[in-house]
Amino acid sequence: MTRIKFDDQTFTSQNDETVLDTLLHNNVQVPYGCKQGVCFSCLMRSLDNAPPASSQVGLKDTQQKQNYFLSCLCKPENDMTVVLPNAESVWLDAEVIEKRNLSANVIFLKLKSKDPLAFFAGQFVNLRRDDGVTRSYSIANIHNPNHELEFHIRILPDGQFSRWVADELQIGMLLTFSHAQGSCHYIEGKEEQPLLLIGTGTGLAPLYGIIRDALSYKHHGEIHLYHGSRDESGLYFVEKLRELAKKYSNFHYTPCLSSSTDLSTDYAHGRVHEIALKECAKLDGWRVYLCGQPEMVKHAKKMAYLQGAALNSIYADPFTY
């Protein structure tokens, strides 16, 4: 017999009983559906031991890495502490240690956490100021021993949070933030797999983090990044990315402009996803990352699938910029 801890209560699992059955026979109300591992309604996460591999069948590899599992299939081999997805409500403190402009409307923000962090580049956290106003931002840097987080924050004209960041947030001030969430991140172990990354605006932030993570693991498959904007001001990382492409022969960067009035030869012209998916036409065996404008993500996901990418190999941000 094993013990299952859920929501500050501990229950004993009977022989050959799943985590879901243990919770249900103890009158714990949790989501579930088919009880056969098909509908994914009973998705949970283990906070300590890795769940049995048989309970992770069908999940994205990024979810497996974060110890997500299907409770209707999980017959625990050890004691487990489990939570519902995104149920961790702990808020952490961080100090602003760097703030600078990347362009006229994008700010680079670096925070240093007061506590050790577990995150993957490309995931997102919720940033919250003192009055409770909260916004989600993707992490643009790889895991590091200094417990630092980097963000690219687009300043919206009437943005309640972003305008505050631009006008009032100062180095040395404190912000609270949530644990990292999301499955849009790099997974080591397939260093030969080609990667396609398509982003618009500050959707570049998670993609840049993913690329840095891949290169830190010595990823040797081809990496293609397409970053799009309506005008040149939205391509705020051009020189840095071109330098990266010079340093790594397997990394290829294409900045794209959708405006019909700017005909500079320094950029590709057209919608970024259309350019990317025309040049990378066969995506069987590729991993695809999509971040940024929701309509772009929607159309690119459909096109990538039709061009051979497996649905479980297409990753997208769960929120919009």
Backbone torsions as a table, in degrees:
resi	resn	phi	psi	omega
1	MET	NA	147.2	178.5
2	THR	-125.8	166.0	180.0
3	ARG	-111.7	138.5	179.4
4	ILE	-116.2	118.9	177.0
5	LYS	-101.0	125.2	-179.3
6	PHE	-144.1	125.4	175.8
7	ASP	54.0	48.2	177.2
8	ASP	65.9	14.9	173.9
9	GLN	-121.7	148.6	-179.7
10	THR	-119.8	131.8	-177.7
11	PHE	-125.2	149.4	178.0
12	THR	-94.3	126.2	178.9
13	SER	-88.3	128.8	178.6
14	GLN	-76.9	164.5	-179.1
15	ASN	-56.7	135.4	176.2
16	ASP	62.3	24.3	-179.4
17	GLU	-103.6	141.0	178.4
18	THR	-81.9	164.3	176.4
19	VAL	-58.7	-42.7	179.5
20	LEU	-61.0	-46.0	179.8
21	ASP	-61.8	-40.2	179.2
22	THR	-60.0	-45.5	-179.0
23	LEU	-67.9	-42.1	-177.4
24	LEU	-67.4	-39.2	-178.6
25	HIS	-75.1	-8.9	172.3
26	ASN	-101.4	16.9	175.2
27	ASN	63.1	30.3	175.5
28	VAL	-90.5	125.3	-177.4
29	GLN	-86.5	108.2	177.0
30	VAL	-131.7	154.3	-179.7
31	PRO	-67.3	140.7	171.8
32	TYR	-162.1	166.5	-178.8
33	GLY	-141.2	-92.1	-170.7
34	CYS	-76.3	-22.9	-175.4
35	LYS	62.5	20.0	-179.3
36	GLN	-128.1	11.9	177.3
37	GLY	75.5	22.4	-177.7
38	VAL	-105.3	-42.9	-172.3
39	CYS	-84.7	-17.7	178.7
40	PHE	67.2	11.1	-178.8
41	SER	-65.7	-26.1	-173.8
42	CYS	-97.0	21.5	-178.6
43	LEU	-57.1	133.4	176.9
44	MET	-138.8	176.9	179.6
45	ARG	-134.5	136.6	175.5
46	SER	-90.1	132.5	-179.3
47	LEU	-94.2	-5.9	179.8
48	ASP	-128.4	-85.4	-176.1
49	ASN	-78.3	147.0	173.4
50	ALA	-65.9	134.7	-179.6
51	PRO	-72.9	162.2	176.8
52	PRO	-57.3	141.7	-178.4
53	ALA	-59.2	-30.8	-179.0
54	SER	-64.7	-19.7	-179.7
55	SER	-92.1	1.4	-179.2
56	GLN	-113.2	9.3	-178.8
57	VAL	-62.7	128.2	178.6
58	GLY	93.9	-12.8	179.2
59	LEU	-81.0	152.7	174.1
60	LYS	-61.3	150.4	-179.7
61	ASP	-62.7	-28.7	176.4
62	THR	-67.7	-35.7	176.3
63	GLN	-68.9	-39.5	177.8
64	GLN	-61.1	-41.7	-179.3
65	LYS	-60.9	-32.0	-178.8
66	GLN	-92.5	13.3	175.5
67	ASN	67.0	30.2	170.3
68	TYR	-76.3	153.2	179.9
69	PHE	-158.3	165.1	176.5
70	LEU	-96.0	114.9	-172.5
71	SER	-66.4	-22.3	179.4
72	CYS	-75.1	-15.9	179.9
73	LEU	-107.4	-7.7	-170.6
74	CYS	-90.4	108.4	171.1
75	LYS	-101.0	101.7	-168.7
76	PRO	-62.2	138.9	177.4
77	GLU	-97.5	-18.1	178.5
78	ASN	-141.4	168.9	172.9
79	ASP	-58.3	143.1	-176.5
80	MET	-135.7	142.7	167.9
81	THR	-108.2	120.6	-171.6
82	VAL	-125.5	151.1	177.5
83	VAL	-138.0	160.2	171.1
84	LEU	-73.4	157.1	-179.9
85	PRO	-54.2	133.1	177.4
86	ASN	59.7	28.3	-179.0
87	ALA	-86.1	-9.7	-179.7
88	GLU	-72.5	111.9	-173.7
89	SER	-103.6	12.4	-178.5
90	VAL	-69.3	135.0	175.1
91	TRP	-106.7	135.0	-178.0
92	LEU	-109.8	160.5	180.0
93	ASP	-105.4	142.7	176.7
94	ALA	-143.1	149.8	178.8
95	GLU	-102.7	138.1	174.5
96	VAL	-72.8	118.5	-178.8
97	ILE	-114.1	-11.4	176.2
98	GLU	-156.8	140.2	177.1
99	LYS	-151.2	124.5	179.8
100	ARG	-156.7	160.6	-179.8
101	ASN	-81.7	132.4	170.6
102	LEU	-94.9	-26.1	175.5
103	SER	-160.3	-172.6	-178.7
104	ALA	-63.8	-25.6	-177.2
105	ASN	-131.8	18.6	176.2
106	VAL	-130.5	129.3	-179.7
107	ILE	-113.8	134.9	171.7
108	PHE	-87.5	127.0	-179.1
109	LEU	-128.2	128.4	177.0
110	LYS	-119.9	130.5	178.9
111	LEU	-117.1	149.6	174.8
112	LYS	-118.5	116.9	-178.2
113	SER	-73.5	146.6	175.8
114	LYS	-82.1	-9.4	-179.2
115	ASP	-126.5	155.2	174.5
116	PRO	-57.7	147.3	-175.5
117	LEU	-120.3	145.9	170.0
118	ALA	-118.0	113.0	179.2
119	PHE	-158.7	164.0	172.4
120	PHE	-118.4	141.3	174.2
121	ALA	-56.5	133.5	-178.5
122	GLY	103.2	-21.6	173.2
123	GLN	-70.4	174.9	178.8
124	PHE	-127.1	158.0	172.9
125	VAL	-128.3	161.5	172.5
126	ASN	-96.7	123.7	175.4
127	LEU	-96.8	135.9	-176.4
128	ARG	-132.3	132.6	175.4
129	ARG	-94.4	176.6	-170.1
130	ASP	-58.7	-33.7	-176.8
131	ASP	-85.7	5.8	175.6
132	GLY	95.7	-10.0	178.0
133	VAL	-63.4	127.0	-170.7
134	THR	-131.1	138.5	175.4
135	ARG	-138.1	153.5	179.7
136	SER	-97.9	135.1	178.4
137	TYR	-139.2	141.9	180.0
138	SER	-81.1	150.3	-178.4
139	ILE	-86.5	127.2	-174.4
140	ALA	-101.2	2.4	-178.0
141	ASN	-125.2	164.3	179.5
142	ILE	-85.7	165.5	179.3
143	HIS	-60.5	141.9	-175.4
144	ASN	-148.1	155.7	-177.3
145	PRO	-71.2	-10.6	-179.3
146	ASN	-89.7	-1.5	178.7
147	HIS	60.0	44.3	-178.4
148	GLU	-105.1	147.7	178.4
149	LEU	-126.6	136.6	179.2
150	GLU	-118.9	141.5	-178.2
151	PHE	-136.9	151.0	169.9
152	HIS	-111.3	112.1	-173.6
153	ILE	-109.5	117.1	177.9
154	ARG	-79.6	128.6	-178.8
155	ILE	-86.6	113.2	177.9
156	LEU	-90.3	142.3	-176.8
157	PRO	-53.2	-40.5	-179.9
158	ASP	-114.8	23.3	-177.6
159	GLY	-72.5	116.7	-176.4
160	GLN	-62.1	-40.8	-179.5
161	PHE	-86.2	-46.6	-174.3
162	SER	-67.3	-35.4	177.3
163	ARG	-67.6	-34.7	176.0
164	TRP	-64.8	-41.6	176.5
165	VAL	-59.3	-44.5	-176.8
166	ALA	-69.0	-40.7	-169.3
167	ASP	-98.1	-28.5	-169.6
168	GLU	-124.2	-31.0	-176.6
169	LEU	-67.0	130.0	-176.5
170	GLN	-123.8	156.0	174.3
171	ILE	-59.4	134.6	-177.8
172	GLY	98.5	-16.9	177.6
173	MET	-76.2	161.3	-178.7
174	LEU	-105.7	143.4	170.5
175	LEU	-126.6	151.6	170.4
176	THR	-102.9	151.5	-178.8
177	PHE	-147.6	159.8	-178.5
178	SER	-90.2	170.6	170.2
179	HIS	-63.5	154.0	179.4
180	ALA	-68.2	143.0	-179.2
181	GLN	-135.0	166.1	173.2
182	GLY	103.1	153.1	-177.6
183	SER	-108.7	9.6	-179.7
184	CYS	-87.7	80.8	179.9
185	HIS	-155.0	169.0	-177.3
186	TYR	-79.2	146.7	174.4
187	ILE	-122.8	122.9	179.5
188	GLU	-73.9	161.7	177.0
189	GLY	111.1	-11.6	176.6
190	LYS	-128.0	56.6	-172.1
191	GLU	-65.1	-15.3	-179.9
192	GLU	-92.1	-9.2	-174.5
193	GLN	-70.9	132.1	175.8
194	PRO	-70.9	142.1	-178.2
195	LEU	-119.6	136.5	173.7
196	LEU	-120.4	124.1	-179.5
197	LEU	-123.6	125.3	-178.0
198	ILE	-127.1	126.2	-179.1
199	GLY	-144.8	158.2	172.5
200	THR	-125.9	149.0	176.5
201	GLY	54.0	-137.3	179.2
202	THR	-78.0	6.1	166.3
203	GLY	-62.3	-10.9	174.4
204	LEU	-65.8	-30.7	-173.4
205	ALA	-54.2	-56.5	179.2
206	PRO	-64.4	-33.9	179.8
207	LEU	-65.9	-40.1	177.5
208	TYR	-62.6	-42.0	176.7
209	GLY	-62.5	-42.0	179.5
210	ILE	-63.5	-42.4	178.9
211	ILE	-63.0	-46.2	178.9
212	ARG	-60.8	-39.0	178.6
213	ASP	-64.4	-46.6	179.9
214	ALA	-59.3	-45.3	-178.9
215	LEU	-67.7	-31.4	177.6
216	SER	-67.6	-26.3	175.8
217	TYR	-90.5	11.0	178.7
218	LYS	60.0	41.5	175.4
219	HIS	-60.5	125.6	-177.1
220	HIS	-112.9	-1.1	170.5
221	GLY	-71.1	162.3	-179.3
222	GLU	-67.8	137.3	178.6
223	ILE	-121.6	117.6	-178.1
224	HIS	-116.0	118.7	177.0
225	LEU	-111.6	127.8	173.5
226	TYR	-119.8	119.7	-179.7
227	HIS	-118.1	125.8	-175.1
228	GLY	-117.9	152.8	176.3
229	SER	-154.0	158.5	176.1
230	ARG	-69.8	-42.7	-179.8
231	ASP	-130.5	171.3	-172.4
232	GLU	-61.9	-28.9	-178.0
233	SER	-64.5	-22.4	-179.9
234	GLY	-80.5	-10.8	178.4
235	LEU	-95.7	74.0	-167.0
236	TYR	-86.4	-2.5	-176.0
237	PHE	-123.1	23.1	-170.4
238	VAL	-58.1	-52.9	-174.8
239	GLU	-64.9	-41.5	179.6
240	LYS	-61.5	-41.6	-178.4
241	LEU	-73.7	-34.4	175.9
242	ARG	-66.9	-37.1	175.7
243	GLU	-64.6	-39.0	178.6
244	LEU	-63.9	-39.2	179.0
245	ALA	-66.4	-31.6	176.4
246	LYS	-70.7	-33.4	-176.7
247	LYS	-77.2	-35.2	-176.6
248	TYR	-118.8	116.6	-174.9
249	SER	-69.2	-19.9	-179.2
250	ASN	-92.9	0.3	178.8
251	PHE	-103.8	128.5	-176.9
252	HIS	-126.8	130.4	-174.8
253	TYR	-122.5	129.3	178.3
254	THR	-128.7	106.6	173.9
255	PRO	-80.5	138.8	-173.8
256	CYS	-128.7	139.8	176.4
257	LEU	-117.8	131.2	-179.9
258	SER	-94.4	-12.2	179.7
259	SER	-69.4	134.4	-179.2
260	SER	-82.4	-6.6	-177.1
261	THR	-92.1	-18.7	-179.0
262	ASP	-102.1	111.4	-175.4
263	LEU	-109.9	27.8	-180.0
264	SER	-57.7	138.1	179.5
265	THR	-80.2	-2.2	179.4
266	ASP	-77.2	-10.4	-174.5
267	TYR	-131.6	157.3	168.0
268	ALA	-78.6	150.8	-175.2
269	HIS	-119.4	128.1	-178.1
270	GLY	136.0	-176.8	178.6
271	ARG	-73.5	132.9	-168.9
272	VAL	-59.5	-41.4	-177.4
273	HIS	-70.6	-32.0	178.6
274	GLU	-69.9	-40.2	176.9
275	ILE	-63.4	-48.5	-177.0
276	ALA	-61.1	-44.7	-174.0
277	LEU	-82.8	-10.0	169.7
278	LYS	-81.1	-40.6	-178.5
279	GLU	-78.8	-29.5	176.8
280	CYS	-113.0	77.0	-167.8
281	ALA	-82.2	-28.0	-178.2
282	LYS	-114.1	112.8	-170.9
283	LEU	-113.6	18.0	175.6
284	ASP	-60.1	124.7	177.9
285	GLY	84.3	0.1	179.4
286	TRP	-86.8	159.1	167.8
287	ARG	-109.6	132.4	-173.3
288	VAL	-121.2	132.0	177.3
289	TYR	-119.8	131.9	-177.2
290	LEU	-128.7	124.5	-178.1
291	CYS	-143.5	136.9	175.1
292	GLY	130.4	-135.3	-173.3
293	GLN	-61.2	128.0	-171.6
294	PRO	-56.6	-41.7	-179.1
295	GLU	-65.9	-38.5	176.4
296	MET	-60.5	-47.0	-179.4
297	VAL	-59.8	-43.9	-179.6
298	LYS	-60.1	-49.9	-177.6
299	HIS	-69.9	-39.4	-178.9
300	ALA	-65.6	-38.1	179.4
301	LYS	-62.0	-44.1	179.3
302	LYS	-64.8	-45.6	-179.0
303	MET	-64.8	-40.9	-179.8
304	ALA	-62.9	-40.7	178.7
305	TYR	-64.2	-44.4	-180.0
306	LEU	-66.3	-21.7	179.5
307	GLN	-97.0	14.2	169.4
308	GLY	111.7	-10.4	-179.6
309	ALA	-72.0	134.4	176.7
310	ALA	-70.7	142.9	-178.1
311	LEU	-57.8	-37.2	-178.9
312	ASN	-79.1	4.1	174.3
313	SER	-112.4	12.2	176.4
314	ILE	-111.0	121.4	-175.8
315	TYR	-118.3	137.7	-179.0
316	ALA	-141.6	153.3	176.6
317	ASP	-64.3	142.9	178.7
318	PRO	-85.4	2.0	179.5
319	PHE	-140.4	167.4	-175.9
320	THR	-103.5	161.9	-178.7
321	TYR	-101.9	NA	NA
